[in-house]
Each structure stands twice: as C-alpha cells, then as structure tokens.
Amino acid sequence: MSVPGQKDKFTPELRILVASLLSMVVILVWAKYFGPKPSVQPPQTNRPAQTAPANSGPAASTPPAAPGSKAPATPAAMAAAAPPSVPPRNDSQERTITIENNLYRVEVSNQGAVVKSWKLKKYLDDAKPQRVLDVVHPEASQQTGGWPFAVILDDEQLQNAANGGLYQVSTSASTLNAPADAEFTWSDGHLEVTKRFHFDHTYVVRAETSVKLNSGPIKSGLVWLGGFGDLTVANPAPIETVTTYYSEGGKITNYPHKKLEGIDKLLPGLWQGGKDFVGIEDRYFAAAFLPPNGAAPGTLETRYWKAWHNVKVGDQDTPEPVPEVAVSSSANPLAVRVYVGPKDYDDLKKMNPPLQGLINFGWFEFIAEPLFHGLKWLHGYIPNWGWAIVVLTLLLNMLLFPLRVSGYKTTLKMQKVAPEIKTIQEKYKKYSMRDPRKAEMNKEVMAVYSREGINPVGGCIPQLLQMPIWFGLYRALQGTIELRHAPWFGWITDLSAKDQYYILPILMGVSMYLATKMTPMTATDPQQQAMMKIMPVGMALMFFVIPYPSGLAVYILTSSVVGIVQQWYLNRTHPLPAATKPARGKKS
C-alpha cells in the first residue's frame, strides 16, 4: 500500500479517485463505442425472396435432382397445376389508403397490403428543418424489396405473389379517421390472402392475416421489413441503436445487427416459439407484435435476420445492414396487436404484457431508473426538464452534505499529520518498492492514521458517491423519450444531446476547478497537486470529445456550484488546524 505524500507515488485516496475516474471514462467510452464497428460486406444481390427470412422455399434446401429423375414440385408449382379453387380477386390499379388519429398517420398501399409510411404526429426527427417522424424507411424498403406488414411464407414464389398482388380494399375512401377498419383481400385462384386492420385512438393496431392455398390454410407470418426508427439521428449512426428483440418468460433478449445472421443462412419454415412479444426498436421508439388480448403468454413465434442496402458515405455507396423481424403463431388466422410508438415508460407499463423493459437503462439501472422516476416526479411540479434536473441536483447534494462534512473533517486531520507522514516517507525514500523495509514505512504511516482516527479513503467518499449518480443520470438522459428534444433555456434545446456550443462543459470545468482550489489537499507532492487541479479540465474535455447529454453537464455544473457554496461554509466554520510537529523517526 502506498501512502500520502510519498514522492512520485499515488496516495491511497488519490489511487481510488484516479481509478474511479478512469473507470468512468472506460464505461462511458464503452457505452458510446459499444462493440466493434460493423463489418463492411458487399451488399447481397437482392433476390425477391429477401422480403422474407427464408431461402428459396423447400426447393432451395433440396439437393439437385439426379439425371433422369424428376425434381420435387414446389407448393407453388403444385397449386398452379391444380384447377382454381376460388375466384381470382385483385384490383386494377395501385392506390394508397391513409388512416389517421391524433397520434399517427399511416399509409397502406393495396399492392401487397403493406405499410408505406407510419408517421408519429407528436414527434419530430433531427433533420433541418425538422419534420414529423416517419419510422418507415422508404429507401431501404425499396432496395431490399420489402415493407412493413408484408407476409412471410415458406415458398418463395407464393410469398412474392402475395406481397406483389393488387389487393381489393373494403373501402373506396382514400382517407379514414380512427376508429376505423380496413380489409384487404387478394387471390390468384389458388393462393388467397386476407388482411384485416383495426385502428383506434391508441398506438396499438389490431391485425389479422389469413393465407390459404387451394382453400386449405397454410403457415404464414407478418414481418417488419426495411428497417425502423429515426434515420436522422447522429452519434451514433442510426443503425447502431436499432435492434430486434423478443420476450420469453419475462426476459427481453436484444439482437443488434452484429448478432444477426444474413438472410441466406436461415432455414425455411424454422420458427422460434414460446415468445411473449417480439419486435424491433431504436433508442426512443418501438414496434412490438403482441398476442391478442386474453391470449396465454408464450404463444408467439419469431424469426429475425438482416438484409443489406447501400447508403451514401461521402460520394461512395456503402453497404449497411438492415435488421428485420417476423412474427407468427400456431393459430390460423394469425391475430396480433401491434404497438408502434414512443418508448414512454408509463404507457409501456400499462400494456398487456408490460413493455417498459424495452427502455434500456444499462448497467446502472439500479441508479438510473430511480433517478428517472425522481425526475418525472419533479417534472410534475416543474414543467421544464432542465430546471427539474437543477432541483434534483440540489436535493441530492443536500442529502450528501453530511458525508461531505465528514470527508472534510478527515481531510483536515490528514493535513494536520501531513508533515509527520512526509518525514516518515523521507526516511524510507532510499529503499526501492521491493525492499521489505518499505512495509515498515506503511506500518508507521498506518499507526499515525490509527492514532488520529483517520480513515484514508474518508475524504474521497463524497466524490465516489457522485460518480455512480453521473453514470445513472447519463443513461436516464440518453435513453428516455421524455428527455428527447426537451429544452432548458437559450441555446439548450435538447437535454439529451450535446451542447453544440460547449458553453456548459466550459462552465462545468471552471466551477469544478474552483471547487478543487477551495478544498484542502492532503497531497504534499506538487505533481499530485497539479494532477488534482487538472482533473476538472479533463472532465470538461471529455464533453468535447464524446457527445454526452447536455443535461448531464447541467447536473455536474449545478453540483459544482453547490459544492463551492458548501466548501465556503465549511472553510469558515472549520478552519485549518495547526500542523503537528513531525515525530523523530527511528534510525534504521
């Protein structure tokens, strides 16, 4: 164990402080740059089958027929050979039906009965100028050949026919106001597909899909293709926040694109059963396929994979993965509820089954979630989220003030014995760290601490307690929809994003430096003192390098200002004691 004041060595409390600061840097950098960068692969040639997570149906997994033998017929071929079982039903031209309520505006095309746009009216994207957020990605859908609410079948030809047909619609109106129902039907005489949708005044849509081949029901599913979420976000890139997920036994499992297989590696007809709900999400929004009301848990089945599309990076086309997900069940027709909307904690908690687990508070959930609920409670009385953070900071600092007083008293005691500790260190400085006589030095130092009733880490406890709060608040600010685009005042228009002018980080660094200057130091080595003074500058520079939420800078700035006031009070009421004379060391 090293000791305070040893030349060119860390004191125990300084070791803890530096280690904690380095831990914070590692954790926050990991949170920002999680995992390796996505591998750049050449985009696969988009076959029509890439609208569903299957190979080319049963025929694709069947070995080539031997010479002179007949190849096995696919369901599509067998159906075509049979006489028509139902009258063909299709429309003569493509048209779009728009369904609206106060929360969303959905556009459904009768070609494939798929969703072409799903705009959430209460939320804007990060484009300049801002637009109403559309969670459907048209360019990716066009490149990959699939749209949300397409059907997935085991046979590629049947699937392409179902997703490319012009469906007849139960209404002639082009716009419907919720509550509303819409039915889409299509048939080529063999394959018959019916989709029914019910829209109400919530974010939940009821969907029912029935697929028959020659009048017999066949296995089918609904898919969300083409990606999901806000495409205009930055730091990190949108694809880094998008994951597919499922819930099984109350536990949510997420699959970012790094963990997803390519579409050609999935076996046809293979589904994972026993799921409570499945879907796709980004940081603030989610699409969740839920079982019908009253259904038993674990009745859904899922598949998930990634396709590829090209995005412009500079002047070059760069391949980018597109996470996609499908849902099915053993029931026929397939009936699901689909939630498409914000990851609002209170709203998700009211869902059946509850969905609040989709909000990711990270490793420090045990701190981040209480902080978030505390902020929400304060926001009920303080309409501005920024001022709610300020008040939360004041309350937490008042709660920690007794520990600050205790730590300050420990610091004063350590300052009092610092000359005596330095004398002991000088006596042993000629010995190397491996010399057994160094242990005698530590014993003498600890004896001084014991005599004075000093806990060497007592002065660091307030700072150590602040760091988990910083981690937790960082996750709460970054991952909750309530703080997205939440303004404070002036130039701070989004507390979940960085301060684009870096004014808050600069003020934060200055206030932390002043608080450090006012706090008595136990270290007597000039290098250690300089390091302690540089730490606030390093903290401020981190906000320049990594786009931490400006709300976190508000908390640290407010905490530092409160710390200055508290330290001024402690310095007035607890003046520095006179230093004790160094004890004469024994000859060695």
C-alpha positions in Angstrom: 0.0 0.0 0.0 1.4 3.4 -1.0 0.9 6.4 1.3 0.0 10.1 1.1 2.8 12.5 0.4 5.3 9.9 -1.0 7.3 11.5 -3.7 6.3 10.5 -7.2 3.7 7.9 -5.8 -0.1 8.0 -5.5 -1.7 8.3 -2.1 -4.4 5.7 -1.2 -7.2 8.2 -1.7 -5.7 9.5 -4.9 -5.4 6.0 -6.2 -9.1 5.4 -5.6 -10.1 8.7 -7.1 -7.9 8.2 -10.2 -9.1 4.6 -10.6 -12.7 5.7 -10.3 -12.2 8.4 -12.8 -10.6 6.0 -15.2 -13.4 3.5 -14.7 -15.9 6.2 -15.5 -14.0 7.0 -18.7 -13.9 3.4 -19.7 -17.6 2.8 -19.1 -18.8 5.9 -20.9 -16.5 5.3 -23.8 -17.7 1.7 -24.0 -21.3 3.0 -23.9 -20.5 5.3 -26.8 -18.5 2.9 -28.9 -20.1 -0.4 -27.9 -18.5 -3.3 -29.6 -16.6 -3.4 -32.9 -17.6 -1.4 -35.9 -20.0 -3.2 -38.3 -18.0 -5.2 -40.8 -18.3 -3.8 -44.3 -19.6 -6.5 -46.6 -20.6 -6.2 -50.2 -24.4 -6.0 -50.4 -26.0 -9.2 -51.4 -27.9 -9.3 -54.7 -31.5 -8.7 -53.6 -33.5 -11.7 -54.7 -37.2 -11.4 -54.4 -37.1 -13.9 -51.5 -35.2 -11.3 -49.4 -38.6 -9.9 -48.5 -38.7 -12.8 -46.1 -36.3 -14.7 -43.9 -36.3 -17.9 -45.9 -34.2 -19.4 -48.6 -35.9 -20.3 -51.8 -38.5 -22.3 -50.1 -38.3 -26.1 -49.9 -36.8 -26.3 -53.3 -33.8 -24.3 -52.1 -32.9 -26.8 -49.4 -33.4 -29.8 -51.7 -30.4 -31.3 -53.4 -30.3 -31.2 -57.2 -32.2 -34.0 -58.8 -30.2 -36.8 -60.2 -30.1 -37.1 -64.0 -33.2 -38.8 -65.3 -35.2 -38.2 -62.1 -38.0 -35.6 -61.6 -37.3 -32.7 -59.3 -39.8 -32.4 -56.4 -42.6 -29.9 -57.1 -42.8 -26.8 -55.0 -46.2 -25.8 -53.4 -46.5 -23.0 -56.0 -46.0 -25.5 -58.9 -48.5 -27.9 -57.4 -51.0 -25.2 -56.9 -50.6 -23.9 -60.4 -51.2 -27.4 -61.8 -54.5 -27.8 -59.8 -57.7 -26.2 -61.0 -58.6 -22.8 -59.4 -60.3 -23.3 -56.1 -61.5 -19.7 -55.6 -62.4 -16.9 -57.9 -59.4 -14.6 -58.6 -59.7 -11.3 -56.7 -57.5 -8.3 -57.4 -57.7 -4.6 -58.1 -56.9 -2.9 -61.4 -54.5 -0.2 -60.1 -52.4 0.6 -57.1 -53.8 3.1 -54.6 -53.0 4.2 -51.0 -55.3 4.4 -48.0 -54.4 6.8 -45.2 -55.6 6.2 -41.7 -55.2 8.9 -39.1 -55.8 9.7 -35.4 -54.3 12.2 -33.0 -51.2 10.1 -32.6 -50.2 8.8 -36.1 -50.8 8.9 -39.8 -50.4 5.6 -41.5 -50.3 5.0 -45.3 -51.1 1.5 -46.6 -50.7 0.5 -50.2 -53.1 -2.0 -51.8 -50.1 -3.5 -53.6 -49.2 -6.2 -51.1 -51.3 -4.5 -48.4 -48.1 -3.2 -46.9 -47.3 0.0 -44.9 -45.5 2.7 -46.8 -45.4 5.3 -44.1 -46.0 5.4 -40.4 -45.7 9.0 -39.0 -45.9 9.7 -35.3 -47.5 13.1 -35.1 -46.2 14.2 -31.7 -42.6 13.6 -32.5 -40.1 15.4 -34.9 -36.9 14.0 -36.3 -33.5 15.6 -36.2 -33.5 16.9 -39.8 -33.0 20.6 -40.5 -35.7 21.8 -40.8 -37.4 19.2 -38.6 -40.2 17.0 -39.9 -42.8 14.7 -38.5 -41.0 11.5 -37.6 -41.6 8.5 -40.0 -40.4 5.2 -38.6 -40.7 3.5 -42.0 -37.5 3.7 -44.2 -38.7 4.0 -47.9 -35.2 3.9 -49.5 -34.2 0.8 -47.5 -37.5 -0.9 -48.2 -37.2 -0.2 -51.9 -33.7 -1.6 -52.1 -34.3 -4.7 -50.0 -37.7 -5.3 -51.7 -39.9 -5.5 -48.6 -42.1 -3.2 -46.5 -43.7 -3.5 -43.0 -46.7 -5.8 -42.7 -45.7 -7.9 -45.7 -46.5 -11.6 -45.3 -43.9 -14.4 -44.9 -44.4 -17.8 -46.4 -42.2 -20.9 -46.7 -42.5 -20.9 -50.5 -40.7 -18.0 -52.3 -43.0 -17.9 -55.3 -46.1 -17.8 -53.2 -44.6 -15.2 -51.0 -43.7 -12.9 -53.9 -47.1 -13.3 -55.4 -48.8 -12.4 -52.0 -46.6 -9.4 -51.5 -46.9 -8.1 -55.1 -50.6 -8.5 -55.7 -53.0 -5.6 -56.0 -55.5 -6.2 -53.2 -59.1 -5.2 -53.2 -59.9 -2.9 -50.3 -63.1 -2.9 -48.3 -63.5 0.9 -48.6 -63.4 3.2 -51.5 -62.3 6.2 -49.3 -58.7 7.3 -49.6 -58.6 8.6 -46.0 -60.0 7.0 -42.8 -60.2 8.6 -39.4 -59.8 6.3 -36.4 -61.6 4.3 -35.1 -61.7 2.6 -38.5 -61.5 -0.9 -40.1 -59.9 -1.8 -43.4 -59.9 -5.2 -45.1 -57.5 -6.2 -47.9 -58.2 -9.3 -50.0 -56.4 -10.9 -52.9 -56.4 -14.2 -54.8 -54.9 -15.6 -58.0 -57.4 -18.5 -57.9 -55.1 -20.8 -55.8 -53.4 -18.6 -53.2 -55.8 -16.4 -51.2 -54.7 -13.7 -48.7 -56.8 -11.6 -46.4 -55.6 -8.9 -44.1 -57.8 -7.1 -41.6 -56.7 -4.0 -39.7 -58.5 -2.1 -36.8 -57.3 1.3 -35.9 -58.4 3.1 -32.7 -57.3 6.2 -30.7 -54.2 4.5 -29.2 -50.8 3.5 -30.6 -52.0 -0.2 -30.9 -53.3 -1.6 -34.2 -55.1 -4.9 -34.4 -54.0 -7.0 -37.4 -55.3 -10.4 -38.6 -53.8 -12.3 -41.5 -55.3 -15.4 -43.2 -53.5 -17.3 -46.0 -55.0 -20.2 -47.9 -53.7 -22.4 -50.7 -56.3 -24.2 -52.7 -58.8 -23.5 -49.9 -56.5 -25.0 -47.3 -54.9 -22.8 -44.6 -51.1 -22.6 -44.7 -48.5 -21.3 -42.2 -47.9 -17.5 -42.5 -46.4 -14.6 -40.6 -46.2 -10.8 -40.6 -42.9 -9.0 -41.0 -41.4 -5.6 -40.4 -39.0 -5.1 -43.3 -36.8 -2.2 -44.4 -35.5 -1.1 -41.0 -37.1 1.0 -38.3 -36.8 4.3 -36.3 -35.4 7.7 -36.7 -32.9 7.9 -39.6 -31.8 11.5 -38.9 -30.0 10.9 -35.5 -26.3 11.2 -35.2 -23.7 10.0 -32.7 -24.0 7.1 -33.1 -25.3 6.3 -36.5 -29.0 5.2 -36.6 -28.2 1.5 -37.4 -26.2 1.3 -34.1 -29.3 1.9 -32.0 -31.7 -0.4 -33.9 -32.2 -4.0 -32.5 -34.7 -6.8 -33.0 -35.9 -8.4 -29.8 -38.2 -10.9 -28.2 -39.5 -11.6 -24.7 -39.6 -15.1 -23.3 -40.5 -15.9 -19.7 -40.5 -12.2 -18.8 -36.9 -11.6 -20.0 -36.2 -9.5 -23.1 -33.4 -10.5 -25.4 -32.0 -8.0 -27.9 -30.2 -8.6 -31.2 -28.2 -5.7 -32.7 -27.2 -6.1 -36.3 -23.8 -7.6 -35.2 -25.6 -10.6 -33.8 -28.0 -11.1 -36.7 -27.4 -13.7 -39.4 -27.7 -13.0 -43.1 -30.9 -13.8 -44.8 -29.4 -16.8 -46.7 -28.3 -18.6 -43.5 -31.9 -19.2 -42.2 -33.6 -22.5 -42.8 -37.1 -22.3 -44.4 -40.0 -22.8 -42.1 -37.9 -22.6 -38.9 -39.6 -20.5 -36.2 -38.7 -19.9 -32.6 -41.7 -20.4 -30.4 -42.7 -19.6 -26.8 -42.4 -15.8 -27.1 -44.5 -13.3 -25.2 -43.9 -10.4 -27.6 -41.4 -9.7 -30.4 -40.4 -6.6 -32.4 -37.9 -4.0 -33.5 -36.8 -0.8 -31.8 -34.3 2.1 -31.8 -33.3 4.2 -28.8 -36.7 6.0 -28.4 -39.3 4.2 -30.5 -40.5 0.6 -30.8 -42.7 -1.7 -32.9 -44.0 -4.6 -30.9 -46.0 -7.5 -32.1 -48.3 -8.6 -29.2 -50.7 -11.5 -28.8 -54.4 -10.8 -28.8 -56.0 -9.7 -25.5 -56.7 -12.7 -23.3 -54.1 -15.0 -25.1 -51.8 -17.1 -22.9 -48.2 -15.9 -22.6 -45.6 -17.6 -24.8 -47.9 -18.1 -27.8 -45.9 -16.1 -30.4 -43.2 -17.3 -32.8 -40.4 -15.2 -34.3 -37.6 -15.1 -36.8 -35.0 -12.3 -37.2 -32.3 -11.6 -39.7 -30.5 -8.8 -41.6 -30.6 -7.7 -45.2 -28.3 -5.1 -46.8 -28.8 -1.8 -48.6 -26.5 1.0 -49.8 -26.1 4.4 -48.1 -24.1 7.4 -49.3 -20.9 8.0 -47.3 -19.3 11.0 -48.9 -19.6 10.2 -52.6 -19.5 6.4 -52.3 -22.2 3.8 -51.9 -21.5 1.9 -48.6 -23.3 -1.3 -47.6 -25.3 -1.0 -44.4 -27.2 -3.8 -42.6 -31.0 -3.6 -42.2 -32.4 -5.6 -39.2 -35.7 -7.2 -39.9 -38.2 -9.3 -37.8 -41.2 -11.6 -38.3 -44.0 -12.9 -36.1 -46.2 -15.9 -36.4 -48.2 -18.3 -34.2 -49.8 -21.7 -34.3 -53.2 -20.1 -34.7 -54.8 -19.6 -38.1 -55.7 -16.9 -39.0 -52.8 -15.1 -37.4 -54.1 -12.4 -35.0 -51.8 -9.9 -33.3 -51.8 -6.5 -31.7 -49.1 -4.1 -33.0 -47.7 -1.3 -30.9 -45.9 1.4 -32.9 -44.9 4.4 -30.9 -42.7 6.0 -28.4 -41.0 4.1 -25.5 -42.8 6.1 -22.9 -42.3 4.3 -19.6 -45.8 4.9 -18.1 -47.6 4.0 -21.4 -45.5 0.9 -21.9 -46.0 -0.3 -18.3 -49.8 -0.2 -18.9 -49.6 -2.5 -21.9 -50.6 -6.2 -21.7 -48.0 -7.7 -21.5 -46.0 -4.8 -19.9 -43.3 -3.3 -22.3 -41.4 -0.9 -20.0 -38.4 -3.4 -20.1 -37.7 -2.0 -23.6 -36.3 1.1 -22.0 -32.6 0.3 -21.6 -31.0 1.9 -18.6 -27.8 -0.1 -19.0 -25.5 -1.5 -16.3 -26.5 1.2 -13.8 -30.2 0.5 -14.0 -30.5 0.3 -10.2 -29.4 4.0 -10.1 -30.7 5.3 -13.5 -34.3 4.1 -13.0 -34.8 5.8 -9.6 -33.2 8.9 -10.9 -35.5 8.9 -13.9 -38.6 8.4 -11.7 -37.4 11.2 -9.4 -37.0 13.5 -12.3 -40.5 12.6 -13.6 -42.0 13.3 -10.1 -40.3 16.7 -10.0 -41.4 17.4 -13.6 -45.0 17.1 -12.3 -44.3 20.3 -10.3 -41.7 21.9 -12.5 -42.7 21.9 -16.2 -39.2 22.4 -17.5 -36.9 19.3 -17.5 -33.8 21.4 -17.2 -34.9 23.1 -14.0 -36.1 19.7 -12.7 -32.5 18.5 -13.1 -31.3 21.5 -11.2 -33.7 20.9 -8.3 -32.8 17.2 -8.3 -29.2 18.2 -8.1 -29.9 20.5 -5.1 -31.8 17.7 -3.3 -29.1 15.1 -3.9 -26.3 17.4 -2.7 -28.2 18.3 0.5 -28.6 14.6 1.2 -24.9 14.0 0.6 -23.8 17.1 2.6 -23.3 15.2 5.9 -20.9 12.9 4.1 -19.2 16.0 2.7 -18.7 17.3 6.2 -17.3 14.0 7.4 -15.0 13.8 4.5 -13.9 17.4 5.0 -13.0 16.6 8.7 -11.0 13.6 7.5 -9.2 15.9 5.1 -8.3 18.3 7.8 -6.9 15.5 10.0 -4.8 14.3 7.1 -3.5 17.8 6.5 -2.6 18.1 10.2 -0.4 14.9 10.1 0.9 15.5 6.6 4.3 16.8 7.8 4.7 13.8 10.0 3.8 11.5 7.1 6.3 13.2 4.9 9.1 12.8 7.4 8.4 9.0 7.5 8.4 8.9 3.7 11.7 10.8 3.6 13.2 8.3 6.0 12.4 5.4 3.7 12.8 7.0 0.2 16.2 5.5 -0.4 14.7 2.0 -0.4 13.1 0.5 -3.5 9.4 -0.5 -3.6 10.5 -4.2 -3.5 12.6 -3.7 -0.4 10.9 -5.4 2.7 11.7 -2.3 4.7 9.1 -0.4 2.7 6.5 -2.4 4.7 7.8 -0.8 7.8 7.1 2.6 6.3 3.5 1.6 5.7 3.1 0.3 9.2 4.4 3.6 10.6 2.0 5.6 8.4 -1.0 3.5 9.4 0.0 3.8 13.0 -0.2 7.6 12.6 -3.6 7.3 11.0 -4.8 5.0 13.7 -3.6 7.3 16.4 -5.5 10.2 14.9 -8.6 8.2 14.0 -8.2 8.8 10.3 -9.8 6.7 7.5 -7.6 7.3 4.5 -10.4 7.0 2.0 -12.9 9.0 4.1 -12.1 12.2 2.2 -13.0 10.6 -1.2 -16.4 9.2 -0.2 -18.5 12.2 -1.5 -16.7 12.1 -4.8 -17.0 8.4 -5.1 -20.8 8.6 -4.5 -21.2 11.2 -7.1 -19.8 9.1 -9.9 -22.5 6.4 -9.9 -25.0 9.2 -10.0 -23.3 10.6 -13.1 -23.4 7.2 -14.7 -27.1 6.7 -13.9 -28.1 10.1 -14.9 -26.2 9.7 -18.2 -28.3 6.6 -19.0 -31.5 8.2 -17.9 -31.0 11.2 -20.0 -29.8 9.3 -23.1 -32.4 6.5 -23.1 -35.8 8.0 -22.2 -38.2 9.6 -24.7 -39.3 12.2 -22.1 -35.9 13.9 -22.3 -35.6 13.7 -26.2 -35.8 17.2 -27.6 -36.5 18.6 -24.1 -35.3 22.2 -23.9 -33.9 24.1 -20.9 -33.4 27.7 -21.9 -31.5 29.7 -24.5 -29.3 27.6 -26.7 -30.0 24.3 -24.8 -32.9 22.9 -27.0 -32.3 19.2 -26.3 -31.1 18.0 -22.9 -30.5 14.5 -24.3 -28.0 15.9 -26.9 -24.6 17.6 -26.5 -24.2 21.3 -26.0 -23.4 22.3 -29.6 -21.6 25.5 -28.4 -19.8 23.7 -25.5 -20.7 26.5 -23.1 -22.0 24.2 -20.4 -18.8 22.0 -20.4 -16.6 25.1 -20.1 -18.6 26.5 -17.2 -18.6 23.0 -15.7 -14.8 22.7 -15.9 -14.3 26.2 -14.4 -16.7 25.5 -11.5 -15.0 22.1 -10.8 -11.6 23.8 -10.8 -12.8 26.5 -8.3 -14.2 23.8 -6.0 -10.9 21.9 -6.1 -9.0 25.1 -5.3 -11.2 25.7 -2.3 -10.8 22.2 -1.0 -7.8 21.5 1.3 -5.4 18.9 -0.2 -3.8 16.1 1.7 -1.2 15.5 -1.0 2.1 17.4 -0.4 3.8 16.5 -3.7 3.5 19.3 -6.3 2.9 16.8 -9.1 0.0 15.2 -7.3 -1.5 18.6 -6.5 -1.2 19.6 -10.2 -2.9 16.3 -11.2 -5.8 17.1 -8.8 -6.2 20.5 -10.4 -6.0 19.2 -14.0 -8.8 16.6 -13.4 -11.7 19.2 -13.8 -10.1 20.2 -17.1 -10.0 16.6 -18.2 -13.7 16.2 -17.3 -14.7 19.2 -19.4 -12.6 18.0 -22.3 -14.5 14.7 -22.3 -17.7 16.6 -23.1 -15.8 18.0 -26.2 -14.7 14.6 -27.4 -17.8 12.5 -26.6 -21.4 13.8 -27.2 -22.6 13.4 -23.6 -26.1 14.8 -23.0 -26.2 18.5 -22.0 -28.5 17.5 -19.1 -25.5 15.7 -17.6 -23.5 18.9 -17.8 -26.3 20.8 -16.2 -26.2 18.3 -13.2 -22.4 18.5 -12.9 -22.3 22.3 -13.2 -25.1 22.7 -10.6 -23.4 20.2 -8.3 -20.1 22.0 -8.6 -21.7 25.4 -7.8 -23.4 23.9 -4.8 -20.1 22.3 -3.8 -18.4 25.8 -3.9 -21.0 27.2 -1.6 -20.8 24.2 0.8 -17.0 24.3 0.8 -17.0 28.1 1.5 -19.3 27.3 4.5 -17.0 24.5 5.7 -13.9 26.6 5.4 -15.4 29.3 7.5 -16.8 27.0 10.2 -13.9 24.5 10.3 -10.6 26.5 9.8 -7.4 24.6 9.2 -5.8 23.3 12.4 -2.2 23.9 13.2 0.1 21.3 11.8 1.7 18.9 14.3 5.5 18.7 14.6 7.0 15.7 12.8 7.9 12.9 15.2 11.6 11.9 15.2 11.9 8.7 13.2 13.9 5.8 14.5 17.3 5.1 13.0 17.3 2.3 10.6 
